[in-house]
Amino acid sequence: MKAQLGTDEGKHKFVLKTPKGTRDFGPKEMAIRERAFKAIISCFKRHGAEVIDTPVFELKETLTGKYGEDSKLIYDLKDQGGELLSLRYDLTVPFARYLAMNKITNIKRYHIAKVYRRDNPAMTRGRYREFYQCDFDIAGQFDPMIPDAECLKIVHEILSDLQLGDFVIKVNDRRILDGMFAVCGVPDSKFRTICSSVDKLDKVPWEEVRSEMVGEKGLSPEAADRIGEYVQLHGGLDLIEQLLQDPKLSQNKVAKEGLGDMKLLFEYLTLFGITGKISFDLSLARGLDYYTGVIFEAVLLQQENEHVEEPLSVGSVAGGGRYDGLVGMFDAKGRKVPCVGVSIGIERIFSILEQRLEASEEKVRTTETQVLVASAQKKLLEERLKLISELWDAGIKAEMLYRKNPKLLNQLQYCEETGIPLVAIVGEQELKDGVVKLRIVATREEVKLSWTCSDLNLIEAVECFHVMSPLGDF
């Protein structure tokens, strides 16, 4: 064993660490995660979604050619006997493969699972090589923009529910982008690569993006300047109307279709009452190749000081869009299944929640235990075991210390340390009277309750307390 761990002289020292771009999550971090997942899943279910799961690895050819320039970030696995495999990069492509393979043409589903990317990690900002995605997608042939509007409503609900701070949901349309590129003089063959450059505008200034377009991707300076006039525009219905009257864009069929649908989308979002958080932003590109229509991205905003005119973006926390052609890429006859979906950037959200809790120094409960079964004197282990068994059988979350004769003070301290709100105390006098003493840890109030097979009002009291004093969200 020592030799394996490299402790012998002259051997390489074995270092215990997680691989680059990954981390462990202790009970405190997992408590935060579980509560965030609960809020997200609750929203997905509220909107009628079913749940599926797919393998963590796919055939390499399934993932190839779906992610544009990001394809280089896919983890390829070593050939294990005839199949070339890769770890899944996202949940959308496996979903499309699942629909095509099972000939499903209509489903509303959510999927929460880990994905893998050979990215340069930025751990403090929630960027990892192994991370969770939380996806909600609507597949099927429906009237325009109704499912798309619901996806945006879901993003609004989740971000509002988690109380992460001020946010904006940027929306655009791939057809508007393609039409814009066409009227600006971008060759068809350069649409996707120029789209990837535009997608960087949320991270770097226009001058750097322009330099990349001209210097690295061979676009003419004139075309780049024309793109610059458009991609710095953002607004709402007024901007859509303005672009519908634009002498160049209005003559492009693809852009006109996209603007028409964008106008319809804003009408539905107005009915949902969420347009105050929506921005039609022509710089939004989303680099993935499979998007065909509406695209969107939610970012958190940070007002640095009162002199700043516009809030600054502090990171994307959700993104998605319409991908009507992806399922057809897996179908032998090319049959398309229109899809639109959203992915919640849960790792970024976790990082924000963790940082907020550290700053507030608020204590996080890592268990859901409702009551500790304690004894006031020695030699009462049998009675504690009987009582805790009855509580478990009644569905009560209960614990006891694994000692035959624990001191009462130690038992009460354990409750204070772990946040258990109630203590059921078994004592010699209580046993004679057929009662149990129930103590509220925070206030030290005590009440004696019956403990018999016919009248288990201890259980009722614990349940009542739990309903009236639910655990805080975080």
N, C-alpha and C positions, 0 to 999 in steps of 0.2 A: 504493500500500500504506500509506504514511504517513497519507494522508487517511482511509483506511478505519479505521485504528487511532486516529484522532483526535489525532495529534501536532501538527497545524498549530495556529497561534495562533487563539484564539477558538473552537476546537472542544472538544466534551466529551471529557474525558480517558477513555480506555478502561482499565478496571480488570480485570486478570486474576484471576478468582475463580470458584469453583464456585457454582451456584445455591443459594439458601437451603435448608437441610435435606438437602444432598448433600455428598459428600466424595470425594476421590481415595484410592486405597489403593495404597501403595508395595509393593515386594517383601517387606519385613518383615511388613506387615499381611496381605498375601496368603498368606504362608507360614503364618501363624497360622490364617487362614480355611480354607485348603486342608486342613490337618490336622484342624480341627474338622468340616468337611464330610465328610472321610473316615470319621471315627468315626460320624457320624450316618447316612451312606449305608450303612456296614457293618451298622449295627443294622437299618435298614429292610430290607436284603437278607436279613439273618438271619431275619427274620420273613416272608420269601416275597413281598415287594412287587415289582411291575413298575413301570416308570417311564414317564411321559408328559410332554408339553409342550403348551402352548396359546399363542395369540397374546398379546402384551403389551397389546393393546387389544381391547375387546369392543364390540358394539353397546351404546349407552347404555341401551336398554330392558332389556338382559340384566341390568344391574347395578342398575337402579332398583327401589326398594322392598324391598331385601334386607338393608339394614344399619341400619334404624331411624334414630336421631338422627345416626348417623355418616355417613349418605348425603351430608351437606354437605361431607364431606372428599374426595369423589370428584373426580378431575381430568377435566373434560370437554375434548375436543379440538375445535378449530375445524372446521367443516363443510368437508370437502375434496372434495365432489362427490356429495351425495345420501345419505350415511350419517352419522348422528349417532353419534359414538364417544366412549368414555371409556377412560382407562387403568385396568387392573384394580386393584381395591382389595385383593383377597386371591386365594387360589388355590382356595378352596372353591366359590364361585359359578361360575367357569369350569369346574371339574370337574363340577358338576351339569349345566351346559349341555352339556358333552361327553358325559356319560352319556345324557341325553335325546336329543340329536341323533343319536347312534350306536346308540340302543336297547340300551345295555349295562345288564344287570341284576345283574351279579356281577363284581366286580374288587377286587383289593387293590393299591393303587398309591401311589407316592410322587412328589412333584413339588417341585423346588427351583428357584425363580425369583424375579425382582424384582417387587415390587408398589409402588403409589404412593398416597400419602395427603397431602392438603393440611393436614397437622397442624402444630401449633406444635412445631418440633423442639427436642429437648434432646439435643444431640450427645454429651455426656459420658455420658449414661445409655443410649445406643444407640437413641435415638428420631430417626428420619430421615423425610424425605418420599419418598425412594427407598430401599428396603431389601429384603433377601432374606427369603423365607419358606421353611421346610422342612416340607412337609406329608406326612402318612401317613394314608390313609383306607381303610376297608373298606366296600364297597358290596354289598348283597345281603340276602336274607331268611334270617336265621339265628336260632338259639335265643337268648333274652334274655340280655344282659349278657356273653356270651362274647367277642365282638369288642371290646366296651367295656373289658373287663378287660385285654385284650391291648394296647390303646392306652395304658392307664395303665402297664402293664409296660414298654412301649417308652420312655415318658417317664422312668421310674425308671432304666432301663438307660443311656440317653444321659446323663442328669445325673450318674449315678454314674461313668460312663466318663470324662467330661470333668473330673471332680474339681473342680467349681466351689465346693464347700463344702456346708454343711448346707442342706437344702431340705425343703419340704413340698408335697404335691400336694393341693389343696383340691378336694373334689367336692360336687356338689349335683345337683338335677334340676329342670328347668323345670316339671314337673308338680307337684312339691312347692311350688315358688314360687307357681305359679298357684293351687293349693289354699290356700296360706297367705294370699295376697292376698284370695281369696274369703271365707274365714272371718273375716278382719280387717275386712271391709266395704269393700274397694276395688271400685269399679264396673268391669265388664268392659272398658269403653272406655279405662280408665286403666292396665290391667295392664302394657302394654309401656313406657309412659312412667315408671311407678313402678318397674318393673324396672331401667330405666336409672339411676334415682336410687340404688337399692340397690347397683348395680354400682360406685358410687363409694366404697363403705365401706372399701375397701382403701387409699384415698388421703386421705379426710377423715373426721373424727369423726361419730358418729351425730347429734349435735345439728345439724350443718350439713346432713346429708342430710334429717333431719326437717323442717328449716326450708324446704328446697327443695320437698319433697313438699307441705307445707301452703301455703307462701307463693306458690310459682311454679306448682305443678301442681294446686292446688285440692282437695287431699285433706283430709278432716276430721281435726282433731287427734286424735280418739279412734282412728280407723283407723290413723293414723301411730304412735300409742303401742302399739297392739296388734302392729303389724309389728315395732316395736322390741324387743318381748319375744322374738320368734322369731329375728330376724336376728343377735342377739348370741350365739346358741348354736352350739357346734361340739364335735365329739367323734368317736366311732366307732360300733360296733355297739350299744353301750349307749344312745346318743342315738337311734338309729333305733328301737330297741325302745320307748324312752320316748315318741317321737312317734307310734308306732303305737297307743299307749294314750291319746294326747292326746284329751280329750273332743270337741274341735272338729275337729282335723285328721283324726281317724279316721273322722269322718262324711262327709268329702269324698272322693268316688270318685276324682277325679284325683290328689289328694295320696296317697291310700292305695295307688294303683297305683305311684306314684313311690317311695314308701317300701318297698314290696315288692321292687321291682327294685333299690333301693339296698342292701337287706339281702342279696339274691342276689349283687350285685356285690362286697360286702365278703367274702362267703364265698369267691368265686373269688380275690380279692386275698390272702386268708389263705393259700390254696393256693400262690399265687405267692410268698408270703413277703415281701410288701412293705407290709403294713398299718402298719408302724411309721412310714412316711413319708406316710400318707394321713390326711386330716382331712375328715370330713363337716361342711361349713360352710354354714349357712343364709344367710350374707351373700353368698355367691358367686352372682352373677346373670348375668354375661357379657351385655353389651348387645345383641349381634347378634340380629336378629329371627328368623333361620331355625332356631335351636335348638329342639328339641321334647322332649328327654329328658335324659339324663345330661349334665352339663357339668363341666368340670374346669379347673384352672389351677395351674401349678407356680410357686412363688415361692422365691427364695433367702432364707435367714435369716441374720441377723447378731446374734450375742450381744455387745452393747455392753460389758457388764461383769457381774460375778458377782452383782450385786444385782438385776439385771433378772429378773423371774420368767419372762416369756415372751420368746423370741427375736423380734427385729424383722424384718419383711419388708423386703428391699432391692430388690425388683423381680420382676415376672413374667418367667419365661423359657420358658414353654410354656403352651398353652391349647387347648381343643377341646371336643368334645361330640357329641351325636347330633342329626342333622338329617334326619328321615324324610320331610319334606314338600317339601324344596327341589327335588329332581329333578322331582317332579310339577308344579311351577310352570312348567316348560319343556315339558312333554309336552301335546300337543293334547288327549289324552283324560284327562289328569290322573293317569296311572299313576305310582304312587309307587315309588321304590327306596330302601329304608331305608339310611342311611349313618351312620357314626360315624368321627371322625377327630381328629387332633391336629396342631397347628402348633408347631414349635419356634422360639422367639424368638431366632433366631441372631444378630441384631445386638446384642442385650443380652449374649449370651454372648461375642461377639467383644470388646465393650467391657471386660468383666470380665477376659478373658484378656490383653488388651493392657495394662490397668492393672496386672495382677499381674506381667507381664514387666518393665514399666518399674520397678516397685518393687524387683524382685529384681536388676535390671541384668544378667539372664541374656542371653547372646548367642543370637540366633535365626538359624539357617541359612536362607538364601533360595533355595538351589539344592540339588539332590540329587546333585551330582557326586561320584563315588566315587574318581576318580583323576585327577591332573594328569600329562600326558605332558611331561616336561622334558628338557633337554639339558645336559650338563656342560661341553661345549666349543662353539666356533663351528662353523658350516658343517654342522650336523646337522639342518637343517629337513626334508630329504627323509625321513630316518629317523623323525623325529617324526610326520610326516604318514602314513607307512606304518603305524606302530604304532597311532596313534590311530584310523585307519580300521579296523584289525583289531579294536580294542576296541569301536568303535561297532557293527560288523557282528556282534559276539558279544553285543550287548545291554548292554554296560558303559557307564555314564554317565561320560564323560570330557571333559576340556577341555585346551587348550594355549594359551599366550600367543601373540598375533598379532604376533610379532617373529621376524625371521630368526635373530638371534643374541642371545637374551635371556640376561641374567646368571643364574646358578643361584640366587644369593641372592634376586633379585627373584621368581623362580619359587616358591621356598620361602615367601617372605613372602606371596605371593598365596594360597597354600594356608592359611596361618595366619589371614589376614584373612577368608577366605570359608568356612573350616571344612572344606576338602577334606581327608579323612583320610589319603590315600595319594599318593605321587609315584612314577611310573615314570620312572627316569632313564636316558637313553640317553647313553653315552659312547664314546670311541674304543676304549678297552680292552675295554669290554663288547661292542662290535660284533665285535671280533676273536674274543672268546670265545663269541659267539652267545648272550649273556645280556642281561638287563635288570635293573637294580638297583631293587628295590621298597623304598621307605622309608616307615615309619609316621611321620607328621608329629609326632604328640603325643609319642612316646617317642624319636624319631630312630633307632630300630632299622632295620637294613638287611638285606636278603637278596637273593642273586642267583638269578634264575630263568631257565629256558630260554625262548628266544623263537625258535621255528622253526615252520614250517607244520604239522609233524607233532606237535609237543609244545608247545602253548600253555598251559603251566602258570601263566603270568602271569595269564591270564584266570581260571583256577581259584582262584588265590590272592586276587585282588581280590574275587571272588564270595564266597569263604569268609570273608574279613575283614568284608564287608558283612553277612553273616548273623550272625556272632558279635558284631559291634559295631554294631547298628542305631542309626539316628538317634533321639535323644530325641524325645518327643512335642512339646515346645515349647522 
